[in-house]
């Protein structure tokens, strides 16, 4: 029987590495740790059922061993807003139950057509609602370890103020690591939703194909042709506006067709690539209109998975085919319902989803533990982080792709 505990350290590290555009960690490095490539994203989503650029020893034993006359310690906290997903916390238990009730039957009312017959059976027969329930029992667990030195640091510091500042800097680095970890976890859930919309539920919109069908583009047109056409960009904005309105209706058009679903306007999240939104904004700003083609209430995302194709191609930072790409490694179990083969898609420009479609429940027992090594006079501190994460295709999700 497969374990319900999924260790996702490699996934998180590789996702961070692709964002950093460098061989970040683990120190040994692999191709997927350096370059944009398929990740084991399917491991992360439960579907229902710079000191680091140097040798670390050199940093602590050589760099800090020098007595400083002045110092500047970077203590900036990374506070970029995370993509919006449902987030909660749990103290007890190890799994999450999600349930939803289907619609009741609508019947003819016999009160307006009385007949001489026995109505008692109808009157005393209970009506049980159709219930849709899923259990998400996979627990994900990762940790971050850092070390606090005692005498070694004291020899390198000017005074207690500097010591305090440096320890504070280390704590900020840990906090930034935790925030980046959470950021890539959420982004990988988003990538899972995009893949499911594209390959599993079929709710994704293929905008170049649709524009050709409507006569806005000629056969064989590309994504560049689409974004160079004001008519096509307005078409994209209008379709996104309409989709958000349509998602408020009871329908199976945007989910896995198990049961009708609706998404209230306040629970509908939209992510748009920054690169794409800048091009769309340039078009709408040049038009004289009454704002009917504007798209409001969205969040920008700079890339879905990585920012450069490889470390060596850092000069191509922001290349559209890279920042619009989602790549998920092959999964023989077809856990996500997108097929057993590896998933690779670029030109994804936007993603719209229900608040309950993607979520993260963190354990309230997440904590830091520590141990002291007397022989070398240092403390090791372990930050433990466990969570349940899900992507639920019974709720609305729509990817917009320029293909």
C-alpha positions as a Markdown table, in Angstrom:
| # | Residue | x | y | z |
|---|---|---|---|---|
| 1 | Unk | 0.0 | 0.0 | 0.0 |
| 2 | Unk | 1.4 | 3.4 | -1.0 |
| 3 | Unk | 2.3 | 5.7 | 1.8 |
| 4 | Unk | 0.1 | 8.8 | 2.2 |
| 5 | Unk | 3.1 | 10.8 | 3.2 |
| 6 | Unk | 4.8 | 12.4 | 0.2 |
| 7 | Unk | 8.2 | 14.0 | 0.7 |
| 8 | Unk | 8.4 | 16.9 | -1.7 |
| 9 | Unk | 11.9 | 18.3 | -0.9 |
| 10 | Unk | 13.2 | 17.7 | -4.4 |
| 11 | Unk | 10.2 | 19.2 | -6.0 |
| 12 | Unk | 10.4 | 22.4 | -3.8 |
| 13 | Unk | 14.1 | 22.7 | -4.3 |
| 14 | Unk | 14.0 | 22.3 | -8.0 |
| 15 | Unk | 11.1 | 24.7 | -8.3 |
| 16 | Unk | 13.0 | 27.3 | -6.3 |
| 17 | Unk | 16.1 | 26.7 | -8.5 |
| 18 | Unk | 14.2 | 27.3 | -11.7 |
| 19 | Unk | 12.9 | 30.6 | -10.2 |
| 20 | Unk | 16.4 | 31.6 | -9.0 |
| 21 | Unk | 17.9 | 30.8 | -12.4 |
| 22 | Unk | 21.0 | 29.2 | -10.7 |
| 23 | Unk | 22.2 | 26.0 | -9.2 |
| 24 | Unk | 20.6 | 26.9 | -5.9 |
| 25 | Unk | 20.4 | 23.7 | -4.0 |
| 26 | Unk | 20.9 | 20.8 | -3.3 |
| 27 | Unk | 24.6 | 21.4 | -3.7 |
| 28 | Unk | 25.1 | 18.4 | -6.0 |
| 29 | Unk | 22.7 | 19.8 | -8.6 |
| 30 | Unk | 20.9 | 18.1 | -11.4 |
| 31 | Unk | 19.7 | 19.3 | -14.8 |
| 32 | Unk | 16.2 | 19.8 | -13.3 |
| 33 | Unk | 17.8 | 21.7 | -10.5 |
| 34 | Unk | 19.5 | 24.1 | -12.9 |
| 35 | Unk | 17.3 | 24.4 | -15.9 |
| 36 | Unk | 13.6 | 24.8 | -16.8 |
| 37 | Unk | 12.3 | 21.2 | -17.1 |
| 38 | Unk | 9.5 | 19.0 | -16.1 |
| 39 | Unk | 8.9 | 18.8 | -12.3 |
| 40 | Unk | 7.2 | 16.1 | -10.3 |
| 41 | Unk | 4.3 | 18.5 | -9.8 |
| 42 | Unk | 1.8 | 15.6 | -9.6 |
| 43 | Unk | 3.4 | 14.6 | -6.2 |
| 44 | Unk | 2.3 | 17.9 | -4.7 |
| 45 | Unk | -1.4 | 18.0 | -5.5 |
| 46 | Unk | -3.8 | 15.7 | -3.7 |
| 47 | Unk | -6.6 | 15.2 | -6.1 |
| 48 | Unk | -8.9 | 13.2 | -3.9 |
| 49 | Unk | -7.5 | 10.5 | -2.7 |
| 50 | Unk | 24.3 | 35.3 | -1.3 |
| 51 | Unk | 26.0 | 33.0 | 0.8 |
| 52 | Unk | 24.6 | 30.2 | -1.2 |
| 53 | Unk | 26.8 | 31.1 | -4.2 |
| 54 | Unk | 29.9 | 30.3 | -2.2 |
| 55 | Unk | 31.2 | 27.4 | -0.3 |
| 56 | Unk | 29.3 | 27.5 | 2.9 |
| 57 | Unk | 32.3 | 26.5 | 5.0 |
| 58 | Unk | 34.4 | 29.3 | 3.5 |
| 59 | Unk | 31.7 | 31.8 | 4.3 |
| 60 | Unk | 31.6 | 31.0 | 8.0 |
| 61 | Unk | 35.2 | 30.1 | 8.7 |
| 62 | Unk | 36.9 | 32.7 | 6.5 |
| 63 | Unk | 34.7 | 35.6 | 5.6 |
| 64 | Unk | 33.2 | 36.1 | 9.1 |
| 65 | Unk | 36.5 | 35.3 | 10.8 |
| 66 | Unk | 37.9 | 38.7 | 9.7 |
| 67 | Unk | 37.4 | 41.6 | 12.1 |
| 68 | Unk | 35.2 | 44.2 | 10.3 |
| 69 | Unk | 35.4 | 48.0 | 10.6 |
| 70 | Unk | 32.0 | 48.6 | 9.2 |
| 71 | Unk | 29.2 | 46.4 | 7.9 |
| 72 | Unk | 26.0 | 46.4 | 5.9 |
| 73 | Unk | 23.7 | 43.4 | 6.5 |
| 74 | Unk | 20.9 | 42.8 | 4.1 |
| 75 | Unk | 17.8 | 42.2 | 6.3 |
| 76 | Unk | 15.1 | 42.8 | 3.7 |
| 77 | Unk | 12.1 | 40.5 | 4.1 |
| 78 | Unk | 10.7 | 39.1 | 0.8 |
| 79 | Unk | 7.0 | 40.2 | 0.9 |
| 80 | Unk | 5.8 | 39.6 | -2.6 |
| 81 | Unk | 2.1 | 38.6 | -2.5 |
| 82 | Unk | 1.4 | 35.0 | -3.1 |
| 83 | Unk | -1.1 | 33.9 | -5.8 |
| 84 | Unk | -4.6 | 33.6 | -4.1 |
| 85 | Unk | -5.7 | 30.1 | -3.1 |
| 86 | Unk | -7.9 | 28.8 | -0.3 |
| 87 | Unk | -5.7 | 28.6 | 2.9 |
| 88 | Unk | -6.6 | 27.3 | 6.3 |
| 89 | Unk | -5.0 | 25.6 | 9.3 |
| 90 | Unk | -5.8 | 22.4 | 11.2 |
| 91 | Unk | -4.7 | 21.4 | 14.7 |
| 92 | Unk | -6.1 | 17.9 | 15.0 |
| 93 | Unk | -6.5 | 15.1 | 12.4 |
| 94 | Unk | -4.5 | 14.1 | 9.4 |
| 95 | Unk | -6.9 | 14.5 | 6.4 |
| 96 | Unk | -9.3 | 16.9 | 4.9 |
| 97 | Unk | -13.0 | 16.1 | 4.0 |
| 98 | Unk | -14.7 | 18.2 | 1.3 |
| 99 | Unk | -18.4 | 17.7 | 0.7 |
| 100 | Unk | -20.9 | 19.3 | -1.6 |
| 101 | Unk | -24.7 | 18.7 | -2.0 |
| 102 | Unk | -26.3 | 18.4 | -5.4 |
| 103 | Unk | -29.6 | 20.0 | -6.4 |
| 104 | Unk | -32.9 | 18.7 | -5.3 |
| 105 | Unk | -35.6 | 17.5 | -7.7 |
| 106 | Unk | -38.2 | 20.1 | -8.9 |
| 107 | Unk | -41.6 | 18.4 | -8.9 |
| 108 | Unk | -45.2 | 19.2 | -10.0 |
| 109 | Unk | -47.1 | 20.6 | -7.0 |
| 110 | Unk | -50.2 | 18.3 | -6.3 |
| 111 | Unk | -51.8 | 21.0 | -4.2 |
| 112 | Unk | -53.1 | 22.5 | -7.4 |
| 113 | Unk | -54.5 | 19.3 | -8.8 |
| 114 | Unk | -56.2 | 17.5 | -5.9 |
| 115 | Unk | -57.5 | 14.0 | -6.6 |
| 116 | Unk | -59.1 | 11.2 | -4.6 |
| 117 | Unk | -56.0 | 9.2 | -3.7 |
| 118 | Unk | -53.6 | 8.5 | -0.8 |
| 119 | Unk | -51.0 | 11.1 | -0.5 |
| 120 | Unk | -49.5 | 9.7 | 2.7 |
| 121 | Unk | -46.6 | 7.9 | 1.0 |
| 122 | Unk | -45.4 | 11.1 | -0.7 |
| 123 | Unk | -45.9 | 13.0 | 2.5 |
| 124 | Unk | -43.8 | 10.7 | 4.7 |
| 125 | Unk | -41.1 | 9.7 | 2.3 |
| 126 | Unk | -37.8 | 11.4 | 3.2 |
| 127 | Unk | -35.7 | 13.0 | 0.5 |
| 128 | Unk | -32.0 | 12.6 | 0.9 |
| 129 | Unk | -29.7 | 15.1 | -0.9 |
| 130 | Unk | -27.2 | 13.8 | -3.4 |
| 131 | Unk | -23.9 | 14.1 | -1.7 |
| 132 | Unk | -20.5 | 14.5 | -3.4 |
| 133 | Unk | -17.6 | 14.0 | -1.0 |
| 134 | Unk | -13.8 | 13.7 | -1.3 |
| 135 | Unk | -11.2 | 12.9 | 1.2 |
| 136 | Unk | -7.7 | 14.4 | 0.8 |
| 137 | Unk | -5.4 | 12.4 | 3.0 |
| 138 | Unk | -2.0 | 13.0 | 1.6 |
| 139 | Unk | 0.4 | 14.8 | 3.9 |
| 140 | Unk | 3.4 | 16.7 | 2.5 |
| 141 | Unk | 6.3 | 17.4 | 4.8 |
| 142 | Unk | 9.5 | 19.4 | 4.3 |
| 143 | Unk | 12.0 | 21.1 | 6.7 |
| 144 | Unk | 14.6 | 23.9 | 6.7 |
| 145 | Unk | 17.8 | 23.6 | 8.8 |
| 146 | Unk | 20.1 | 26.4 | 9.8 |
| 147 | Unk | 22.9 | 26.7 | 12.3 |
| 148 | Unk | 23.7 | 29.3 | 15.0 |
| 149 | Unk | 27.4 | 29.5 | 16.0 |
| 150 | Unk | 28.5 | 30.9 | 19.3 |
| 151 | Unk | 32.2 | 31.7 | 19.8 |
| 152 | Unk | 33.0 | 31.5 | 16.1 |
| 153 | Unk | 30.6 | 34.4 | 15.5 |
| 154 | Unk | 31.8 | 36.4 | 18.5 |
| 155 | Unk | 35.3 | 36.5 | 17.1 |
| 156 | Unk | 34.1 | 38.0 | 13.9 |
| 157 | Unk | 31.8 | 40.7 | 15.4 |
| 158 | Unk | 32.6 | 44.2 | 16.5 |
| 159 | Unk | 30.1 | 44.3 | 19.3 |
| 160 | Unk | 26.8 | 42.9 | 20.6 |
| 161 | Unk | 24.8 | 45.1 | 18.3 |
| 162 | Unk | 26.5 | 43.7 | 15.3 |
| 163 | Unk | 26.0 | 40.2 | 16.7 |
| 164 | Unk | 22.3 | 40.8 | 17.1 |
| 165 | Unk | 22.1 | 42.3 | 13.6 |
| 166 | Unk | 23.8 | 39.3 | 12.0 |
| 167 | Unk | 21.7 | 36.7 | 13.9 |
| 168 | Unk | 18.6 | 38.8 | 12.8 |
| 169 | Unk | 19.9 | 38.6 | 9.2 |
| 170 | Unk | 20.1 | 34.8 | 9.5 |
| 171 | Unk | 16.6 | 34.7 | 10.7 |
| 172 | Unk | 15.4 | 36.8 | 7.8 |
| 173 | Unk | 17.2 | 34.4 | 5.4 |
| 174 | Unk | 15.3 | 31.5 | 7.0 |
| 175 | Unk | 12.0 | 33.4 | 6.8 |
| 176 | Unk | 12.7 | 34.2 | 3.1 |
| 177 | Unk | 13.4 | 30.6 | 2.5 |
| 178 | Unk | 10.1 | 29.6 | 4.1 |
| 179 | Unk | 8.2 | 32.2 | 2.1 |
| 180 | Unk | 9.8 | 31.1 | -1.2 |
| 181 | Unk | 9.0 | 27.6 | -0.3 |
| 182 | Unk | 5.3 | 28.5 | 0.2 |
| 183 | Unk | 5.4 | 30.5 | -3.1 |
| 184 | Unk | 6.6 | 27.6 | -5.2 |
| 185 | Unk | 4.2 | 25.2 | -3.5 |
| 186 | Unk | 1.3 | 27.4 | -4.4 |
| 187 | Unk | 2.6 | 28.0 | -8.0 |
| 188 | Unk | 3.0 | 24.3 | -8.5 |
| 189 | Unk | -0.7 | 23.8 | -7.5 |
| 190 | Unk | -1.6 | 26.5 | -10.0 |
| 191 | Unk | 0.4 | 24.6 | -12.7 |
| 192 | Unk | -1.5 | 21.5 | -11.8 |
| 193 | Unk | -4.8 | 23.3 | -12.3 |
| 194 | Unk | -3.7 | 24.6 | -15.7 |
| 195 | Unk | -2.7 | 21.1 | -16.8 |
| 196 | Unk | -6.1 | 19.7 | -15.6 |
| 197 | Unk | -8.0 | 22.4 | -17.4 |
| 198 | Unk | -6.1 | 21.7 | -20.5 |
| 199 | Unk | -5.9 | 17.9 | -20.6 |
| 200 | Unk | -8.4 | 16.5 | -18.1 |
| 201 | Unk | -11.6 | 18.6 | -18.0 |
| 202 | Unk | -11.2 | 20.2 | -21.4 |
| 203 | Unk | -12.2 | 23.6 | -20.1 |
| 204 | Unk | -9.1 | 25.4 | -21.4 |
| 205 | Unk | -9.6 | 28.1 | -24.0 |
| 206 | Unk | -7.3 | 27.9 | -27.1 |
| 207 | Unk | -7.4 | 31.4 | -28.2 |
| 208 | Unk | -5.5 | 31.4 | -31.5 |
| 209 | Unk | -7.6 | 28.5 | -32.7 |
| 210 | Unk | -10.7 | 30.3 | -31.7 |
| 211 | Unk | -9.6 | 33.5 | -33.4 |
| 212 | Unk | -8.9 | 31.7 | -36.6 |
| 213 | Unk | -12.4 | 30.1 | -36.5 |
| 214 | Unk | -14.0 | 33.5 | -36.0 |
| 215 | Unk | -12.0 | 35.0 | -38.9 |
| 216 | Unk | -9.9 | 37.3 | -36.8 |
| 217 | Unk | -6.7 | 35.5 | -38.0 |
| 218 | Unk | -5.9 | 33.6 | -41.1 |
| 219 | Unk | -5.0 | 29.8 | -41.0 |
| 220 | Unk | -1.5 | 29.1 | -39.7 |
| 221 | Unk | -1.4 | 32.2 | -37.5 |
| 222 | Unk | 0.7 | 32.2 | -34.4 |
| 223 | Unk | 0.6 | 33.6 | -30.9 |
| 224 | Unk | 2.7 | 36.5 | -32.2 |
| 225 | Unk | 0.1 | 37.3 | -34.8 |
| 226 | Unk | -2.6 | 37.1 | -32.1 |
| 227 | Unk | -0.8 | 39.6 | -29.8 |
| 228 | Unk | 0.0 | 42.0 | -32.7 |
| 229 | Unk | -3.7 | 42.2 | -33.5 |
| 230 | Unk | -5.8 | 44.7 | -31.5 |
| 231 | Unk | -8.9 | 42.8 | -32.5 |
| 232 | Unk | -7.5 | 39.6 | -31.1 |
| 233 | Unk | -6.4 | 41.2 | -27.8 |
| 234 | Unk | -9.9 | 42.7 | -27.3 |
| 235 | Unk | -11.3 | 39.3 | -28.2 |
| 236 | Unk | -9.2 | 37.7 | -25.4 |
| 237 | Unk | -10.3 | 40.4 | -22.8 |
| 238 | Unk | -14.0 | 40.0 | -23.8 |
| 239 | Unk | -13.8 | 36.2 | -23.5 |
| 240 | Unk | -12.2 | 36.4 | -20.1 |
| 241 | Unk | -14.9 | 38.8 | -18.9 |
| 242 | Unk | -17.6 | 36.5 | -20.3 |
| 243 | Unk | -16.1 | 33.4 | -18.8 |
| 244 | Unk | -16.0 | 34.9 | -15.4 |
| 245 | Unk | -19.7 | 35.8 | -15.7 |
| 246 | Unk | -20.6 | 32.3 | -17.1 |
| 247 | Unk | -18.8 | 30.7 | -14.1 |
| 248 | Unk | -21.4 | 32.2 | -11.8 |
| 249 | Unk | -24.1 | 30.0 | -13.4 |
| 250 | Unk | -24.9 | 26.4 | -12.2 |
| 251 | Unk | -23.1 | 24.5 | -15.0 |
| 252 | Unk | -20.6 | 21.6 | -15.7 |
| 253 | Unk | -18.9 | 23.6 | -18.5 |
| 254 | Unk | -15.8 | 24.5 | -16.5 |
| 255 | Unk | -15.3 | 21.5 | -14.2 |
| 256 | Unk | -15.0 | 17.7 | -14.4 |
| 257 | Unk | -18.7 | 17.2 | -15.2 |
| 258 | Unk | -19.5 | 15.2 | -12.0 |
| 259 | Unk | -22.0 | 17.8 | -10.8 |
| 260 | Unk | -23.0 | 21.4 | -11.7 |
| 261 | Unk | -20.9 | 24.0 | -10.0 |
| 262 | Unk | -21.0 | 27.8 | -9.7 |
| 263 | Unk | -18.4 | 30.3 | -8.7 |
| 264 | Unk | -19.5 | 33.6 | -7.0 |
| 265 | Unk | -17.7 | 36.6 | -8.4 |
| 266 | Unk | -15.9 | 37.2 | -5.1 |
| 267 | Unk | -14.6 | 33.6 | -5.1 |
| 268 | Unk | -13.3 | 33.8 | -8.7 |
| 269 | Unk | -9.5 | 34.3 | -9.0 |
| 270 | Unk | -7.7 | 35.3 | -12.2 |
| 271 | Unk | -4.0 | 35.2 | -12.8 |
| 272 | Unk | -2.5 | 36.9 | -15.9 |
| 273 | Unk | 1.1 | 36.9 | -17.1 |
| 274 | Unk | 2.6 | 40.3 | -16.5 |
| 275 | Unk | 4.1 | 40.2 | -20.1 |
| 276 | Unk | 0.6 | 39.5 | -21.5 |
| 277 | Unk | -1.2 | 42.1 | -19.4 |
| 278 | Unk | 1.3 | 44.8 | -20.5 |
| 279 | Unk | 0.5 | 44.1 | -24.1 |
| 280 | Unk | -3.3 | 44.1 | -23.4 |
| 281 | Unk | -3.0 | 47.3 | -21.5 |
| 282 | Unk | -1.2 | 49.0 | -24.4 |
| 283 | Unk | -4.2 | 48.2 | -26.6 |
| 284 | Unk | -7.0 | 49.3 | -24.2 |
| 285 | Unk | -5.2 | 52.5 | -23.4 |
| 286 | Unk | -5.2 | 53.5 | -27.1 |
| 287 | Unk | -9.0 | 53.0 | -27.5 |
| 288 | Unk | -11.8 | 55.5 | -26.9 |
| 289 | Unk | -14.3 | 53.3 | -25.1 |
| 290 | Unk | -16.6 | 53.2 | -22.0 |
| 291 | Unk | -14.4 | 50.6 | -20.2 |
| 292 | Unk | -16.6 | 47.6 | -21.3 |
| 293 | Unk | -13.5 | 45.8 | -22.6 |
| 294 | Unk | -11.4 | 46.4 | -19.5 |
| 295 | Unk | -10.6 | 43.4 | -17.3 |
| 296 | Unk | -10.5 | 44.1 | -13.6 |
| 297 | Unk | -9.9 | 42.2 | -10.4 |
| 298 | Unk | -6.9 | 40.1 | -11.4 |
| 299 | Unk | -3.5 | 39.3 | -10.1 |
| 300 | Unk | -0.3 | 39.4 | -12.1 |
| 301 | Unk | 2.1 | 36.5 | -12.2 |
| 302 | Unk | 5.6 | 36.9 | -13.7 |
| 303 | Unk | 5.9 | 33.3 | -14.8 |
| 304 | Unk | 4.2 | 30.0 | -14.0 |
| 305 | Unk | 7.2 | 27.9 | -13.4 |
| 306 | Unk | 10.6 | 29.3 | -14.4 |
| 307 | Unk | 12.1 | 32.5 | -15.7 |
| 308 | Unk | 14.9 | 31.3 | -18.0 |
| 309 | Unk | 15.3 | 28.1 | -20.0 |
| 310 | Unk | 18.7 | 27.4 | -18.5 |
| 311 | Unk | 21.4 | 29.0 | -16.3 |
| 312 | Unk | 23.5 | 29.6 | -19.4 |
| 313 | Unk | 20.6 | 31.5 | -21.1 |
| 314 | Unk | 20.1 | 34.1 | -18.3 |
| 315 | Unk | 20.3 | 36.8 | -20.9 |
| 316 | Unk | 16.9 | 35.5 | -22.2 |
| 317 | Unk | 15.3 | 36.3 | -18.9 |
| 318 | Unk | 11.6 | 36.9 | -19.6 |
| 319 | Unk | 11.4 | 34.9 | -22.8 |
| 320 | Unk | 7.7 | 34.4 | -23.5 |
| 321 | Unk | 7.9 | 30.7 | -24.4 |
| 322 | Unk | 9.7 | 30.1 | -21.1 |
| 323 | Unk | 7.7 | 32.2 | -18.7 |
| 324 | Unk | 4.4 | 30.9 | -20.2 |
| 325 | Unk | 5.5 | 27.3 | -19.9 |
| 326 | Unk | 4.1 | 24.5 | -17.6 |
| 327 | Unk | 6.0 | 21.2 | -17.5 |
| 328 | Unk | 5.0 | 18.2 | -15.4 |
| 329 | Unk | 6.9 | 14.9 | -15.4 |
| 330 | Unk | 5.4 | 11.6 | -16.5 |
| 331 | Unk | 3.3 | 9.8 | -13.9 |
| 332 | Unk | 2.4 | 6.2 | -14.6 |
| 333 | Unk | -0.5 | 6.3 | -12.2 |
| 334 | Unk | -2.2 | 9.2 | -14.1 |
| 335 | Unk | -3.0 | 10.8 | -10.7 |
| 336 | Unk | -4.0 | 14.1 | -12.2 |
| 337 | Unk | -6.1 | 12.6 | -15.0 |
| 338 | Unk | -3.9 | 14.3 | -17.6 |
| 339 | Unk | -2.5 | 11.0 | -18.9 |
| 340 | Unk | 0.6 | 9.0 | -17.9 |
| 341 | Unk | 3.0 | 10.9 | -20.3 |
| 342 | Unk | 4.9 | 14.0 | -19.4 |
| 343 | Unk | 2.9 | 17.2 | -19.8 |
| 344 | Unk | 4.4 | 20.2 | -21.5 |
| 345 | Unk | 2.6 | 23.4 | -22.6 |
| 346 | Unk | 3.7 | 26.9 | -23.2 |
| 347 | Unk | 1.9 | 30.1 | -24.2 |
| 348 | Unk | -0.4 | 29.9 | -21.2 |
| 349 | Unk | -1.3 | 33.6 | -20.6 |
| 350 | Unk | -4.0 | 33.4 | -17.9 |
| 351 | Unk | -5.7 | 31.1 | -15.5 |
| 352 | Unk | -9.2 | 31.5 | -13.8 |
| 353 | Unk | -10.3 | 29.3 | -11.0 |
| 354 | Unk | -12.7 | 28.9 | -8.1 |
| 355 | Unk | -11.4 | 29.6 | -4.6 |
| 356 | Unk | -12.3 | 26.1 | -3.5 |
| 357 | Unk | -10.6 | 24.5 | -6.5 |
| 358 | Unk | -7.0 | 24.9 | -5.2 |
| 359 | Unk | -6.1 | 25.0 | -1.6 |
| 360 | Unk | -3.6 | 24.5 | 1.2 |
| 361 | Unk | -4.2 | 23.5 | 4.8 |
| 362 | Unk | -1.2 | 24.0 | 7.0 |
| 363 | Unk | -0.7 | 22.1 | 10.3 |
| 364 | Unk | -0.8 | 24.3 | 13.4 |
| 365 | Unk | 1.8 | 22.0 | 14.8 |
| 366 | Unk | 4.4 | 23.3 | 12.3 |
| 367 | Unk | 7.3 | 24.5 | 14.5 |
| 368 | Unk | 11.0 | 24.9 | 15.0 |
| 369 | Unk | 13.0 | 22.4 | 17.0 |
| 370 | Unk | 16.7 | 22.7 | 18.0 |
| 371 | Unk | 19.7 | 20.7 | 19.2 |
| 372 | Unk | 23.0 | 21.8 | 20.8 |
| 373 | Unk | 26.3 | 20.3 | 19.8 |
| 374 | Unk | 28.6 | 20.9 | 22.8 |
| 375 | Unk | 31.8 | 19.6 | 21.2 |
| 376 | Unk | 31.7 | 22.3 | 18.6 |
| 377 | Unk | 29.5 | 24.9 | 20.4 |
| 378 | Unk | 26.7 | 25.4 | 17.9 |
| 379 | Unk | 22.9 | 25.1 | 17.6 |
| 380 | Unk | 21.1 | 23.4 | 14.8 |
| 381 | Unk | 17.6 | 24.7 | 14.3 |
| 382 | Unk | 15.1 | 22.7 | 12.2 |
| 383 | Unk | 12.0 | 24.3 | 10.9 |
| 384 | Unk | 9.3 | 21.7 | 10.2 |
| 385 | Unk | 6.5 | 22.3 | 7.8 |
| 386 | Unk | 3.6 | 19.9 | 7.0 |
| 387 | Unk | 0.5 | 20.6 | 4.9 |
| 388 | Unk | -2.3 | 19.1 | 2.9 |
| 389 | Unk | -2.6 | 20.5 | -0.6 |
| 390 | Unk | -5.2 | 19.9 | -3.2 |
| 391 | Unk | -6.5 | 20.6 | -6.7 |
| 392 | Unk | -10.2 | 19.7 | -7.0 |
| 393 | Unk | -11.4 | 19.5 | -10.6 |
| 394 | Unk | -15.1 | 19.3 | -9.5 |
| 395 | Unk | -14.8 | 23.1 | -9.1 |
| 396 | Unk | -14.3 | 25.6 | -12.0 |
| 397 | Unk | -10.9 | 26.1 | -13.6 |
| 398 | Unk | -10.2 | 27.6 | -17.0 |
| 399 | Unk | -6.7 | 28.1 | -18.6 |
| 400 | Unk | -6.3 | 30.6 | -21.5 |
| 401 | Unk | -3.7 | 29.4 | -24.0 |
| 402 | Unk | -2.4 | 31.1 | -27.1 |
| 403 | Unk | -2.4 | 28.1 | -29.4 |
